[in-house]
Amino acid sequence: MADAPIDDEGEGGEVRTGRLIVITGAQAAGKSTLGHAVADLLPKAVHVDGDAIHGFVVSGAVPYDVPPPPGATEQLLLRYAGAIAVCRVYRSAGFDAVFTDNIFGSLLVDVLTLAFADAMTADLRLVVLDPDADVLDERERSRPKKGYTESITVPIRSEFPPAAAGPRC
């Protein structure tokens, strides 16, 4: 991050709006690890993890699968909207917000639409992690939480392009 840190106060003493940093990629790509590390490097920042937002659903959750069962995509969009809302609250107080989640293909447009629907979003950074399948396999085996299922596997992930094209991380 080459940019200068955000000051808490802008012109006239008003609180500046924090930046929004979205980090996405496949399960086990390192989104949460990187998101927390980035937030830790910033002078005033929060890390909003999509998994934490997903955990708010106590009953009636529809797990996302391939193909998505009825209601799964709608709940995923609620998850994104909830995360963007939490980011908005902290950003309005001058915090930079780092949002991490799995956002694939056309769903990225939905997330960016949610983010830019808020007049305060003028500074958004997008980071797409796209490690090789062998890296994902190794990371998945070595972590306590499991992101892959019988239908969502590391090999099938290659059928779903990352949210955006760019340099590989």
C-alpha positions as CSV (number, residue, x, y, z in Angstrom):
1,M,0.0,0.0,0.0
2,A,1.9,3.0,-1.3
3,D,-0.7,5.5,-0.4
4,A,-0.3,7.8,2.6
5,P,-2.4,6.8,5.6
6,I,-5.7,8.5,6.0
7,D,-5.9,11.3,8.5
8,D,-8.7,11.1,11.0
9,E,-9.8,14.6,10.1
10,G,-10.3,16.3,6.7
11,E,-10.8,19.9,5.8
12,G,-12.6,21.9,8.5
13,G,-12.1,19.1,11.1
14,E,-14.7,16.7,9.6
15,V,-14.0,13.0,9.8
16,R,-12.7,11.6,6.6
17,T,-14.3,8.5,5.1
18,G,-12.1,5.5,5.2
19,R,-11.1,3.5,2.2
20,L,-12.8,0.2,1.2
21,I,-10.4,-2.6,0.4
22,V,-12.1,-5.8,-1.0
23,I,-10.0,-9.0,-1.1
24,T,-11.4,-12.0,-2.8
25,G,-10.4,-15.4,-4.2
26,A,-11.0,-19.1,-3.8
27,Q,-11.5,-20.9,-0.5
28,A,-8.0,-21.3,1.2
29,A,-6.4,-18.6,-1.0
30,G,-5.4,-16.6,2.0
31,K,-8.1,-13.9,2.0
32,S,-8.6,-13.7,5.7
33,T,-4.9,-14.0,6.5
34,L,-4.1,-11.2,4.1
35,G,-7.1,-9.1,5.1
36,H,-6.2,-9.2,8.8
37,A,-2.5,-8.4,8.0
38,V,-3.5,-5.4,5.7
39,A,-5.8,-4.0,8.4
40,D,-3.1,-4.4,11.0
41,L,-0.7,-2.4,8.9
42,L,-3.1,0.6,8.5
43,P,-3.3,3.2,11.3
44,K,-7.1,2.9,11.8
45,A,-8.7,-0.1,10.2
46,V,-11.2,-3.0,10.6
47,H,-11.3,-6.4,8.9
48,V,-14.8,-7.6,8.0
49,D,-14.7,-11.3,7.1
50,G,-17.5,-12.7,5.1
51,D,-17.4,-15.9,7.1
52,A,-18.2,-13.9,10.2
53,I,-21.2,-12.3,8.6
54,H,-22.3,-15.8,7.4
55,G,-22.1,-16.9,11.0
56,F,-24.9,-14.4,12.0
57,V,-27.5,-16.8,10.5
58,V,-28.7,-19.0,13.3
59,S,-31.4,-20.9,11.6
60,G,-32.6,-21.2,8.0
61,A,-29.2,-21.0,6.4
62,V,-28.9,-22.4,2.8
63,P,-25.3,-23.5,2.2
64,Y,-23.9,-22.4,-1.1
65,D,-23.2,-25.3,-3.5
66,V,-22.7,-26.0,-7.2
67,P,-25.3,-25.6,-8.6
68,P,-26.7,-23.3,-6.0
69,P,-29.8,-24.6,-4.2
70,P,-32.9,-22.4,-4.0
71,G,-32.2,-19.4,-1.7
72,A,-28.4,-19.8,-1.6
73,T,-27.6,-17.0,-4.0
74,E,-30.0,-14.7,-2.2
75,Q,-28.4,-15.5,1.1
76,L,-25.0,-14.9,-0.3
77,L,-26.1,-11.5,-1.5
78,L,-27.4,-10.7,2.0
79,R,-24.0,-11.7,3.3
80,Y,-22.3,-9.3,1.0
81,A,-24.8,-6.5,1.8
82,G,-24.3,-7.1,5.5
83,A,-20.5,-6.9,5.1
84,I,-20.7,-3.7,3.1
85,A,-23.0,-2.2,5.7
86,V,-20.6,-3.0,8.5
87,C,-17.8,-1.5,6.4
88,R,-19.9,1.6,5.9
89,V,-20.4,2.2,9.6
90,Y,-16.7,2.0,10.3
91,R,-15.7,4.0,7.2
92,S,-18.0,6.8,8.2
93,A,-16.0,7.1,11.4
94,G,-12.7,7.3,9.5
95,F,-11.6,3.7,9.6
96,D,-10.3,1.9,6.5
97,A,-12.4,-1.3,6.0
98,V,-10.9,-4.5,4.6
99,F,-13.6,-6.8,3.4
100,T,-12.7,-10.4,2.6
101,D,-14.9,-13.0,1.0
102,N,-15.4,-15.4,-1.9
103,I,-16.8,-13.3,-4.8
104,F,-16.8,-15.0,-8.1
105,G,-17.7,-14.0,-11.7
106,S,-20.7,-11.8,-12.1
107,L,-21.3,-11.6,-8.3
108,L,-18.4,-9.1,-8.2
109,V,-20.6,-6.6,-10.1
110,D,-23.3,-7.0,-7.4
111,V,-20.7,-6.3,-4.6
112,L,-19.3,-3.3,-6.4
113,T,-22.8,-2.0,-7.0
114,L,-23.6,-2.3,-3.3
115,A,-20.3,-0.6,-2.4
116,F,-20.8,2.3,-4.9
117,A,-24.5,2.7,-4.1
118,D,-23.2,4.5,-1.1
119,A,-22.1,8.1,-1.9
120,M,-19.2,7.8,0.5
121,T,-17.4,5.1,-1.6
122,A,-14.9,7.0,-3.7
123,D,-11.8,5.0,-2.8
124,L,-12.2,1.3,-3.4
125,R,-9.3,-1.2,-3.9
126,L,-9.8,-4.7,-5.2
127,V,-7.4,-7.5,-4.6
128,V,-8.0,-10.9,-6.3
129,L,-6.0,-13.8,-5.0
130,D,-5.6,-16.6,-7.6
131,P,-3.1,-19.2,-6.4
132,D,-2.5,-22.4,-8.2
133,A,-4.6,-25.5,-7.4
134,D,-1.6,-27.2,-5.6
135,V,-1.3,-24.2,-3.3
136,L,-5.0,-24.3,-2.5
137,D,-4.8,-28.1,-1.8
138,E,-2.0,-27.6,0.6
139,R,-3.6,-24.7,2.4
140,E,-6.9,-26.5,2.7
141,R,-5.2,-29.5,4.2
142,S,-3.3,-27.4,6.8
143,R,-6.2,-25.3,8.1
144,P,-8.9,-26.1,10.7
145,K,-11.8,-24.8,8.7
146,K,-12.8,-26.5,5.5
147,G,-14.0,-24.5,2.5
148,Y,-14.4,-27.3,0.0
149,T,-17.2,-29.8,-0.2
150,E,-18.0,-32.9,-2.3
151,S,-19.3,-30.6,-5.1
152,I,-17.1,-27.5,-4.5
153,T,-13.6,-28.9,-4.9
154,V,-10.2,-27.4,-5.8
155,P,-10.4,-28.8,-9.4
156,I,-13.9,-27.3,-10.0
157,R,-12.6,-23.9,-8.9
158,S,-10.9,-23.6,-12.2
159,E,-14.3,-23.6,-13.9
160,F,-15.2,-20.4,-12.1
161,P,-12.9,-17.5,-13.1
162,P,-11.7,-15.2,-10.4
163,A,-13.8,-12.0,-10.0
164,A,-11.4,-9.9,-12.0
165,A,-8.5,-10.4,-14.3
166,G,-5.1,-9.1,-13.2
167,P,-1.7,-10.1,-12.0
168,R,-1.6,-13.5,-10.2
169,C,-0.9,-13.3,-6.5
